[in-house]
């Protein structure tokens, strides 16, 4: 989503997220101040009255009724099963975070007011009835700049390991192109009439396409979808990993209304998806600064992590970029509203998402993929750490779209270099679609996001990165299929 020129931390979205105690009966209310008044939360009521700003549910009734949302959460919790061979997926049954519902979250909108979100959050967190209060993190597309793409025929992520993920094996040996599986791309905008996307008939299931609004270009979304499922158009085109997948899109952009919270976008997505579908999140959070160097995984925000966990517990595979902040995620401190990203550490809660790092794979030295660090923008590179499960190409990935974004003539037939954890995550999303398709063909139950994550993370089913890179392995489709028994 776009941001204005205000300095951090005063950039839009200019909201504070509040989580109320679970025992408070808030179902009848859609406005936090009214709930505080009716429930006798005098301190909270007084604080909100003094602020004089709008408040609302994080996931509004127009998305899903609170009672239905809690029922879906309970059903997902009961059906979800940890992978016993994956320590990161084993949850502490006594951890109070696991029973938290998205119905407990509310928004305090400070847009146009003189109040600072950090100060408001600190005040609200001290009042009775409030468990958490924190400023909503701005989000940014998780891509980076790094040179020009080569021709469509060059060695690529489609090739056999150790160069790529052996996508051609699924095409040629199993005749699997992603049929009967849907993938949802979550970001702000797309050129749906691009020649490589138009045959896909992409369906927008949430928000508004921001392409062309206020100078915003949908080149990033066009590039991501092109990698996942783009249709080759001779002589220049692009080969999508899963070109017969059903493609959906959802955006936090909401036209003239305030941007939608990402947790709401993801919850809306659940209503359009079925077990075994894939969600590709193509945004990262900004935490501590305004540029790409401050990117963090989007689940760093607690309510977004809860929404991702609802999806993965419901049988949806979620692919999440690690972000391009060149940061060791194990080193991040925990603050109010910030989830720890180190499995095994106190406070860690597993979202179930497959977290993707980026690498540079040099075809002349394919046996030693290196963690991607941008050659165009010093200090930008793939985040890394124990939470990062797998990697793919993050430099010079050829795909549909326009770079510099918005300046190509005509943009509907332009192709570009796509980089960073955006390109890597799009590749992995396509690979996940093919794995689900292989299970469909075999008549086998579709693997969970956690099960797929373990298969992708295992160096025995793909190509390991250089030692201590902290980005896991690059999955090989043939080896992953054998690992999963399909």
N, C-alpha and C positions, 0 to 999 in steps of 0.2 A: 504494500500500500504506500501511497506517496506520503511524504513528510514536508512540513513547511520549514522556514528558515530560522525558527526559534532555537536558541541554544539548548542542549541537553542539560537538565532533565525536563525541560518545559515544552518539549515537542509533542504534537499530537500523535497518537490518541492521548488526551489529557484527562485520564480517568484513574480513579482509585478502585481497586477490587477489595470487597469486604466479604469475609466468610463468617456467617453467624453460627452460633451453637446449634448442633443437630437437634436438640430436644425442643427447639422453639417451633411452634406450629404456624408456619408462615404461608402455607398454601393459599389462603384466600387473598393474599396481597400481591400487588404488582409493583408497588412503590415502597422503598425502604423506610421512608419517613412515616408513612401510614402504618407499616408493620410495627415500627418502634413505638408509636403512640398506642396502638391497640394492645400490644403485648406488655406495656408498662416499662419499656426500656427508656427511662427518663433521660439518662445521660446521652444516649445515642440520639434520641429525639431532639434534645436541646442542641447538640452539636450540628445535626443536619439542618435544623431550623436556622441556626446562626449562619451556616454556610450558604443557605438559600439557593442550592443548585439541584438539578434534576437527579433522581436516583431511579434505578430499574433493576430487574433481575438480570443476571449475567446471561442465562438461557431463558428468554421470555416465553410466556405462555403461547405466543404466536408460533414458536418453534415446536414446543411440545408441552403438554400440561405437566405441572410438577409431579402429580401422582403417577402419571404414566412414565415419566423419566425415572423416578425412584424404582418403579416396578421393573423397568428395563435394566437398571443398574443391579438390582438384586438378582434378576435372572442371569445376567452376565457373570456376576460373582459366583453364583452356584455352578454354572456350567464351565467356568474357566478352570483349567488345570495346569499347574506348573509343570515344566519339563524336569523330571527328577535328575537328569544328567546336566542340567543347566543351573548352576548355583545362583546366577543372577536373577532367575525367575522364581526362586523360592521365597515366598513372602512370610513374614512373621505374622501369624494369625492374631497376635495381640497388638499389632501396630494400629493405633487409632486412625491413621491416615487412610487405611484400606476401606473403612466404612463411611468415609466422607462422601456426601452426595453433591452433585453439581447444583442441586436446588438450594444449597446453603449459600451460594455465591451471589453477590449483588454488585452493581456498579454505581459509583458516585462520579458524576460527570462535572468536571471543573472547567470545561471549555468556556472561554470568555469571562471567567472569574479571576480575581487577583490572587487566588489561593494556590499555593504550591503543593503538588501531590505528595511529596515526601513528608511535608509537615502535617498535612491532613491525615495521611496514613498513620503516622506516629501517634497522633491524637486519638483517632478512632480505635486503634488497636488496644487502647487502655480502658475502654468503656465496657461495662457489663454487657454480656450477650455476644460480644465479638471475639472470635477465635483468631482471625488473621485480618490484616489490612495492609495493602501494599500498592505502589503505583504500577499501573499496567505498563509493560515494556513495549516500546515501539518495535515494529517488525520491518524487515528489509528482505528483498529477494536474495537468495543464498548463492549468487553467482559471482565470478570474478573475471578480470580481464587478463588475457595471456596470449596474444599473438593471433595470427590468421590460421584458419583451418586449411587443410590440404584437400585434394580431390576426394570424391566419394570412394574411389577405388584403393586408397592407401590402407596400410595395416590399421586395424581399428579394434575397438572394444568388442566387435562381433566375432573376432577371430579366436582360434584355439588358445588355451593357456600355453605359455605364460603371458602372451600378449593381451588376450581378452578373456571373455567369459564363455567362449565356445557356443555362442548363440547359433551359429550355422549348424551345429550338431542337432539341435532341437528342430530346426527347419528341415534339414536334409534327411536325417535318420528317423525322426519321429513325426515329421510333417505337422509340427506344432507351431502355431503362429499367434496363440493367445485367444483362440476362440472360446466363447462361453465364460470369459472372465472380464470383469470391468475394472477399470482403473480411474480413480478420481484425482485430478490435479488441483491442488489448493494453492492459489496465489491470486494476483490482482487482475491480470489482463492477458488477452490472447488475440491474435489475428486469425479468427476462425475461417476466414476466406483464403488463407494461404494455400497454395496449390498442393502442399504436402499434408495439410490438415483437412481441407474441405471434404475429401472423400470419407473422412471418419465420422462426419455428422456429429461433432462434439455437442453434448447436451449440457447447458448451464443449469445447475441444480441449486445454486445458492448465491446470493449477492448479485452484483452488477458488473459486467465486463468493463474495466476501466480504460481499455484501449481507446485512444483518441480523445479522452476527456482531459481538458486542461494541459494538453501537450504530452500526456502520459502515453508511452508506447507499450504494447503487449508483446514486445519481442522476446522477453524472458519466458513467458508462458508458451509462446509459439515454439521456442527452442526446446523446452522441456517435453512438451507433447510430441514434438518431432522425434526426439530420441526414443521415447517410449513406443510410439506407434505410427510415426510418420510414414507416408506412402512415397516410394521413390518415383520421381519424375525425371525421365532422361532429358538431357545428359547430365544435369547438375545435381539432381536430388539427394535425398537422404533415405537411408534404410532404418526404419523403426525396429526396435527389438521385437515387439509384439504387434505387428501391423493389423491383426484382425481382432484385437481387443476392443471392447466397447469403452469409449472414452467419455468421462464426465468431467465437469469443471465446477469449482466453487470459489467465490471471491469474497474477501472481507469488505471490499468496496461496496458502498450502498447508495450510490448516486448522491443526491443532495442531503441525505441523512448522514449522521455520524457513522464512521466505519464500524463494522460488526466486530465484536470480540472474537478472536480466533477460536476460543472454546465453543462459542455458539455456532460458528461455521462448521466445526467438526461434529458437533452434536446433530446439526441439521443433516450432515452428510450421512449419518447412521440411518436416517429414514429413507435414503435412496439406495442403500447398499444391501448386499446379502453376504452371507458367510462365504469366505474365500476370496472376496473382492480385495483390491489393493488401493490404499490411499497414499498418494505421493504428496508430502508437504514440501513445498518449494520456497518456504520463507524461514528466516532465522530471527532470533530476538537480538535487539541492541541493548547492551547492558554496560553502562559506564561511559559511553561516548557516542558519537554520531556517525561514524564511518564503518566500512567493512571490517576494520581491525577490531571492532567491538562486537562482532557477531558471536552469539552463543546458540546452542540448540534451543528450539522453541519450547521444549518441555522444561526449561529452566524456570518458567513461570508455572506455579503450582496448579492453577485452574486449567491451564492448557494440558499439563501432564495428566490431570484427572480425565479430561475429555479423550485424550489419546488412549488412556487405559480402558475407558468404556468401549472404544472401538475394538481394541485388541482382545478384550475379554469377550466381545460379541462375535469373534471369529473373523474379524477384518485384519488384513496385514497392513501395517503402517510403516512407511519408509520415511525416515526423518534425516535431513542433513545435519552433520555435526557443526556446520558453519565455517566461516573463513577467517576467523580471528587469530589463527596461528597460535592457539592457546592450549596449554595442557589442562584439560577439563578436570583432572584430578586435583588441581591446585585451587579451584574456585571455592571460595568460602560460602557457607550457607547464611543467607539473610532472610528476613521476613519476606515470604512470598517467593523465595528462590529455592528450588529443589536441588539437593546434592546430586552430583552426576558420577559418583564413584561407587560401583557395586560393592557391597560388604561394609560400607561405612555407615555410622549412625545416621538415621533419617532417610536413607536411600529407599525409594519406592520404585519398583520396576514398572515403567509405562507399558512394556511389551513391544515397543517400536524397534525396528531395525535401524540402528544409527549408522550413517554412512560417512566415511572420510574420503578424501580425494588423494590421488597419486598421479605422478608423472611416470608413464610407462614408455620408455624409449625402445622402439622396435629393434634397435641395434644392440640393446642390452636388456632383453625382456626378462631375464632371470632375477633382476634386482629392482623392482618398482620402488621409487622413492616417494615419500610423502610430498604432496604438491605444495610448493611455495611459489607465489606469483613472481614472475620475472619483470612484470610491468609495474607492480605496486608494492614496494618494500614494506614488510611487516604484515602482509596479507598471505595467508596460507591455510591449509586444512587444519582445523582443530583436531586434537588427538587425546587419547587417554583410554582407561580401562572400559569406559562405557561405549566406545566406538567399536562396532562389530565387524564391519567389512569396508572395502573400498572399491572404487573403480576410477576410470579416467577422469582427470580434472584439468586437462590441458588440451586445447585445440581439438575439441570434439566437434566434428562437422554435423550441423543440424539446420533445420529451417529457422528463419527469422532474420532479423536485420541488425547489423552492428556497423557503425554506431546506431543504436536503437532510434528508429524514427526517421533516419536520413536516407534510407535506401529507396531507389526508384526503379520499378515499383516494389513495394514491400511484400506483396503477395507472391513474389517469385524469387525472393532473396534468400541466401543461405549464409551462415555465419559460423564463427568459432565460438564455442560455448565452453565455459571453464568453471573451476571451483567445485564445491560440494553440490552445487545445483546439477551440473552435468553428471557427476558421479551418482547422485541419488536417482536421477532419471534412468540411468542405465540399470541400476539395481532394481528399480521398480519394474522395468521391463522384464528382467530376469525372473523376478517374483511372479509376474503374470504367467510366464511360460511354465514355471514349476507348477503353478495351480492348474494350468491347462493340461499338463502331463498327468496329474492326478485325476482330473475329469475324464481323460481318455481311458485311464486304467480302471475307472470305476471305484477309486479309492477315496477315503475321507480326506478332505483338504487339510493340509497342515496349518497349524496356528502360526501367528506372527512370531511367537517365541520359538517354535519348532523350526521354522524357516530361518530364523536368526541364528540358531545354533549351527544349522547346516552351512550357512553362508560364512560364519565366523571361523569354522574349522579349517586350518591350513591343509588338512588332508583332503579337502574337497575343493581346493583351488590353489591360488598362487599367494604365497606369503609375501608381505612387504619386507623392506630391508629391516635389519635388526633394530629393535627399540623405536620403530616408527610410530607405534601406538594407534594404528588404523586397521588392525585385523588382517583379513585375507580377501582376495578377489575371487568370488565364487566361479567355479567351472560347472556349467550346466550338466554335463555328462556325469561328473563325479557327484554333484549334488543329487541328481536323480538316483544314482546307485545308493547313496547314503540313505535316501528316503524310501528306497525300495520300489521305485517306479521306473 
